[in-house]
Amino acid sequence: MKRRTDFGKIPVDEFSRFISIVRRLRRECPWDRKQTHRSLRETLIEETYEVIDALDRSNLPALKQELGDLLLHIAMQATIAEQAQEFSFADVIETISAKLVRRHPHVFGKKRLRDAAEVVRSWEVLKMKEGRRSVLEGIPAGLPSLQRAYRVQKRASLSGFDWKRPAQVWTKLEEELRELRQATRVGNTRRREQEFGDFLFSVVNYSRFLRVNPEDALRGTVDRFVRRFQYIERSLARRGRDIHNATLPEMDALWEEAKAKHKRRKTSR
């Protein structure tokens, strides 16, 4: 496909054709006709994570494609709603446009804000004026738990409910670790789960003071683990060995080898 160069143009014709394609699919494709708001939920989540994966890999061609897949889900949801006369695609666009203008009085009005931190605080005040009963309202319960904990803590901190110094958070982290150790000595599974959750919540709290997103940090660690473990599998396979029959010292040695190779690649860039 020819690369477009008219970056400033609003793609009215392209968007109109896209919506026409989606509406035709809903009329003529048996699979598309069968879908409901709920049935598309899981694949919507998957497509969102595929966008994140493309971003993490800095893969612009993949990002372009995955954004299109995500846009398809938005169009499908809106088309399903139109057919049921619940709301229209125009309603979706008008609602987000109104929200953007309403929540950016420093752009579309006369209010002046100094920096991004003031913008965030202004947003929270505006959200409360829109009818929210809690500053924590609006954080999706379906978020991954690490990300949800991070968002909840950041939102609470905007109201002044926060530690002042990283050392205070570290002290709390050590306290939660002691309580977790104590809980492991008793047979109460529920208590161990609660103390482990408290410990993780404190770890997330400390991540904020390090300016690290815990979800991103853990995802990166999992990715590194997968790469190194698969290196062990490949190395053993080249030797005609099966990982299930390898010894732990063999696997540990290959693990360290994988780490060293990764470090060399990073330093050579």
Residue pairs with C-beta under 8 A, 6 or more apart in sequence:
18 71
18 75
19 75
19 79
19 89
22 72
22 75
22 76
22 79
23 79
25 32
26 32
26 33
26 76
26 79
26 80
26 83
27 33
32 76
35 76
35 80
36 80
37 77
37 80
37 81
40 73
40 76
40 77
43 73
44 70
44 73
44 77
47 66
47 69
47 70
47 73
48 70
50 66
50 69
51 63
51 66
51 67
51 70
53 62
53 66
54 62
54 63
54 65
54 66
55 63
56 219
74 92
75 89
78 87
78 88
78 89
78 92
79 89
81 87
81 88
82 88
82 89
101 108
102 126
102 130
103 122
103 123
103 126
103 127
105 111
105 122
105 126
106 112
106 113
106 119
106 122
111 122
113 119
113 122
120 158
121 158
124 135
124 155
124 158
124 159
127 137
127 138
128 135
132 138
135 155
135 156
135 158
135 159
136 152
136 155
136 156
139 148
139 151
139 152
139 155
140 148
141 148
143 151
144 215
145 200
146 200
146 204
146 214
146 215
146 218
147 213
147 214
147 215
149 200
149 201
149 204
149 214
150 204
150 207
150 208
150 213
150 214
150 215
153 162
153 204
153 205
153 208
154 208
156 162
157 208
163 169
163 172
163 205
163 209
166 206
166 209
166 210
169 202
169 205
169 206
169 209
170 206
172 202
172 205
173 199
173 202
173 203
173 205
173 206
176 195
176 198
176 199
176 201
176 202
177 199
179 195
179 198
179 199
180 192
180 195
180 196
180 198
180 199
182 195
183 191
183 192
183 194
183 195
183 196
184 192
186 192
203 214
204 214
207 213
207 214
207 217
224 262
227 258
227 262
228 255
228 258
228 259
228 262
229 255
231 254
231 257
231 258
231 261
232 243
232 246
232 251
232 254
232 255
232 258
233 243
235 254
235 257
236 242
236 243
236 246
236 250
236 254
243 251
